[in-house]
Amino acid sequence: MASVAQADAGGLSFWQKMALGMALFIVFGFAQFAARGFVDFANVPAWIHLHGVVMIAWLALTVVQPSLTQRDNVALHRRLGWLGVALAAAVCVIGSAAGILSIRTQHVPPFFTPPYFLALTQIGIAVFAGMIAAAVINRRRTDWHQRLMLGATILIMEPALGRVLPMPLIMPWGEWLVMVVQLAVLSLVVRHDRRTLGAVHPATIAVGVVIVLTHLVVELAAITPDWIALAGRVAAS
């Protein structure tokens, strides 16, 4: 029993470090992009600012939650968890709207076609929502819950990676590089699983499969005639 407790304590410390590291990277990705002069703050629509505020709140909570668990404050962790559900819902609704409005107002990055950007935002958000829902359903199974929540955060590294990587120079391979980076982050969990459990946890494998499938679905949707037509209707609306 002592060895299990020690493994759990090490795991919690690991989750805390992972959450903090990913949150800092995402904030850095957007901050350095703005510092390089790629953001015209005076003309940024209000809904983009709202999207940013909600995302920062979500990232802050992802850092706080494993810290509460490490301190054995499970009651507060669970209460804040429902706040997390509300924030995740806001991330999905506002993020989806921001993606659609970006197409309508022609704020799509020049290295993305509107169909691709629509797929990237809407499919990505749908998968994020599914990952959060799975984590909530498995909230009593700490091993699954931790890995699914981390997987959801890995998914939303995508926009930050798009601002760190030289996307205009590496397209159409940029999104595959994003996937490689996301899987590299997940590989840290794989290593942790092997050290503490002796094998890769099924939830970690599931997250990896979801990451790969998400990129495949986005790529395929972007070249599907029906999706291209949908993007056209969004742009014209």
VMD Tcl script that draws the C-alpha trace (Angstrom):
set ca {
  {0.00 0.00 0.00}
  {2.83 2.40 0.79}
  {4.31 1.91 -2.66}
  {0.94 2.68 -4.29}
  {0.58 5.85 -2.24}
  {4.07 6.95 -3.24}
  {3.27 6.31 -6.90}
  {0.05 8.31 -6.59}
  {1.89 11.21 -4.93}
  {4.50 11.19 -7.68}
  {1.73 11.07 -10.28}
  {-0.03 14.08 -8.80}
  {3.20 16.05 -8.80}
  {3.68 15.04 -12.40}
  {0.18 16.20 -13.39}
  {0.75 19.51 -11.69}
  {3.97 20.08 -13.61}
  {2.38 19.06 -16.89}
  {-0.59 21.40 -16.41}
  {1.66 24.32 -15.50}
  {4.06 23.65 -18.37}
  {1.33 23.47 -21.00}
  {-0.49 26.52 -19.66}
  {2.72 28.57 -19.71}
  {3.52 27.41 -23.23}
  {0.07 28.38 -24.53}
  {0.28 31.82 -22.94}
  {3.83 32.23 -24.27}
  {2.70 31.24 -27.77}
  {0.16 34.02 -27.94}
  {2.29 36.57 -26.05}
  {5.31 36.23 -28.32}
  {3.06 36.44 -31.37}
  {1.68 39.75 -30.12}
  {5.14 41.01 -29.09}
  {6.38 40.41 -32.64}
  {3.77 42.87 -33.92}
  {1.34 40.39 -35.49}
  {-1.64 41.61 -33.47}
  {-3.41 44.89 -34.22}
  {-4.94 45.39 -30.78}
  {-6.87 48.50 -31.84}
  {-8.80 46.55 -34.46}
  {-9.16 43.17 -32.76}
  {-12.89 42.37 -32.44}
  {-14.37 42.21 -28.94}
  {-15.26 38.54 -29.38}
  {-11.58 37.69 -29.82}
  {-10.77 39.41 -26.52}
  {-13.62 37.50 -24.85}
  {-12.29 34.26 -26.26}
  {-8.86 35.07 -24.83}
  {-10.21 35.87 -21.37}
  {-12.18 32.62 -21.21}
  {-9.16 30.62 -22.35}
  {-6.93 32.21 -19.70}
  {-9.51 31.39 -17.04}
  {-9.64 27.80 -18.26}
  {-5.85 27.46 -18.23}
  {-5.66 28.94 -14.73}
  {-8.14 26.35 -13.49}
  {-6.22 23.51 -15.14}
  {-3.20 24.56 -13.07}
  {-5.14 25.00 -9.83}
  {-6.99 21.68 -9.95}
  {-4.04 19.25 -9.73}
  {-2.50 21.48 -7.06}
  {-5.64 21.08 -4.93}
  {-5.53 17.33 -5.38}
  {-1.89 17.22 -4.39}
  {-2.79 19.10 -1.21}
  {-5.58 16.57 -0.57}
  {-8.26 19.26 -0.89}
  {-10.54 16.98 -2.87}
  {-13.74 18.74 -1.81}
  {-12.69 22.09 -3.29}
  {-11.27 20.29 -6.34}
  {-14.69 18.78 -7.01}
  {-16.56 22.05 -6.48}
  {-14.22 23.88 -8.85}
  {-14.61 21.00 -11.25}
  {-18.15 22.13 -12.02}
  {-16.83 25.62 -12.64}
  {-14.42 23.93 -15.03}
  {-17.35 22.33 -16.86}
  {-18.94 25.77 -17.28}
  {-15.65 27.25 -18.50}
  {-15.13 24.37 -20.92}
  {-18.61 24.96 -22.30}
  {-17.78 28.65 -22.71}
  {-14.51 27.75 -24.45}
  {-16.45 25.60 -26.91}
  {-19.26 28.07 -27.61}
  {-17.06 31.17 -27.88}
  {-14.29 29.30 -29.71}
  {-16.74 27.93 -32.26}
  {-18.28 31.37 -32.77}
  {-14.83 32.96 -33.08}
  {-13.87 30.48 -35.80}
  {-17.05 31.17 -37.77}
  {-16.81 34.94 -37.34}
  {-13.18 34.86 -38.45}
  {-14.27 33.32 -41.73}
  {-17.15 35.75 -42.15}
  {-14.92 38.78 -41.49}
  {-12.00 37.39 -43.52}
  {-9.66 37.09 -40.53}
  {-8.50 33.60 -41.53}
  {-4.69 33.21 -41.54}
  {-3.49 33.42 -45.16}
  {-1.89 29.97 -45.07}
  {-5.30 28.34 -44.34}
  {-8.18 28.00 -46.75}
  {-11.62 28.80 -45.26}
  {-12.71 25.12 -45.44}
  {-9.55 24.05 -43.66}
  {-9.88 26.73 -40.99}
  {-13.52 25.80 -40.46}
  {-12.57 22.15 -40.02}
  {-9.66 23.02 -37.76}
  {-11.76 25.11 -35.41}
  {-15.08 23.28 -35.38}
  {-13.79 19.69 -35.38}
  {-11.06 20.59 -32.90}
  {-13.62 22.14 -30.54}
  {-15.96 19.16 -30.89}
  {-13.17 16.74 -29.97}
  {-12.12 18.97 -27.05}
  {-15.72 18.91 -25.81}
  {-15.83 15.15 -26.14}
  {-12.60 14.78 -24.20}
  {-13.90 16.98 -21.39}
  {-17.19 15.08 -21.31}
  {-15.29 11.78 -21.03}
  {-13.18 13.23 -18.21}
  {-16.30 14.34 -16.32}
  {-17.93 10.94 -16.77}
  {-14.76 9.33 -15.39}
  {-14.25 11.87 -12.58}
  {-14.35 9.11 -9.96}
  {-11.63 7.18 -11.78}
  {-8.68 9.44 -11.06}
  {-6.29 7.65 -13.41}
  {-8.62 8.13 -16.38}
  {-9.77 11.61 -15.36}
  {-6.23 13.00 -15.09}
  {-5.16 11.69 -18.48}
  {-8.32 12.78 -20.28}
  {-8.09 16.30 -18.85}
  {-4.46 16.49 -19.87}
  {-5.41 15.23 -23.33}
  {-7.96 18.02 -23.69}
  {-5.27 20.56 -22.83}
  {-2.89 19.01 -25.37}
  {-5.59 19.48 -28.02}
  {-5.91 23.20 -27.31}
  {-2.16 23.65 -27.70}
  {-2.93 23.78 -31.43}
  {-3.53 27.56 -31.74}
  {-0.41 28.38 -29.70}
  {1.70 26.01 -31.81}
  {0.33 27.70 -34.90}
  {1.80 30.96 -33.60}
  {5.16 29.50 -32.58}
  {5.90 27.32 -35.60}
  {6.74 29.03 -38.93}
  {3.44 27.92 -40.47}
  {3.65 30.03 -43.68}
  {6.94 28.31 -44.52}
  {6.00 24.73 -43.73}
  {2.46 24.39 -45.05}
  {0.88 22.04 -46.03}
  {2.92 20.02 -43.56}
  {2.50 22.41 -40.65}
  {-0.47 20.66 -39.12}
  {1.32 17.32 -39.21}
  {4.19 18.95 -37.32}
  {1.65 20.23 -34.78}
  {0.48 16.64 -34.36}
  {4.05 15.44 -33.83}
  {4.59 18.06 -31.12}
  {1.33 17.12 -29.41}
  {2.32 13.45 -29.45}
  {5.74 14.41 -28.09}
  {4.01 16.06 -25.13}
  {1.92 12.94 -24.66}
  {5.09 10.85 -24.74}
  {5.94 12.39 -21.36}
  {2.81 10.73 -20.01}
  {3.81 7.47 -21.67}
  {7.16 7.62 -19.89}
  {5.45 8.45 -16.60}
  {3.04 5.53 -17.02}
  {5.86 3.10 -17.60}
  {7.76 4.34 -14.57}
  {4.81 4.28 -12.17}
  {2.55 1.57 -13.61}
  {4.95 -0.60 -15.59}
  {2.87 -0.15 -18.76}
  {1.15 2.54 -20.76}
  {-2.27 3.37 -19.31}
  {-5.24 2.71 -21.66}
  {-6.37 6.31 -21.26}
  {-2.99 7.54 -22.50}
  {-3.31 5.31 -25.56}
  {-6.85 6.60 -26.13}
  {-5.65 10.21 -26.00}
  {-2.94 9.44 -28.55}
  {-5.45 7.82 -30.90}
  {-7.79 10.80 -30.55}
  {-5.00 13.26 -31.37}
  {-4.05 11.39 -34.55}
  {-7.66 10.86 -35.65}
  {-8.49 14.51 -35.06}
  {-5.79 15.64 -37.48}
  {-6.81 13.02 -40.04}
  {-10.47 14.04 -39.88}
  {-9.59 17.73 -40.21}
  {-7.42 17.05 -43.25}
  {-10.09 14.91 -44.93}
  {-12.98 17.25 -44.11}
  {-11.15 20.24 -45.60}
  {-11.08 18.60 -49.04}
  {-14.61 17.16 -48.95}
  {-16.98 18.92 -51.40}
  {-19.82 19.18 -48.88}
  {-17.53 20.74 -46.27}
  {-16.08 23.15 -48.84}
  {-19.63 24.18 -49.73}
  {-20.43 24.66 -46.05}
  {-17.42 26.92 -45.64}
  {-18.62 28.91 -48.63}
  {-22.01 29.40 -47.05}
  {-20.40 30.47 -43.76}
  {-18.24 33.02 -45.58}
  {-21.23 34.41 -47.49}
  {-23.57 34.62 -44.50}
}
mol new
graphics top color blue
foreach p $ca { graphics top sphere $p radius 0.5 }
foreach p [lrange $ca 0 end-1] q [lrange $ca 1 end] { graphics top cylinder $p $q radius 0.2 }
display resetview
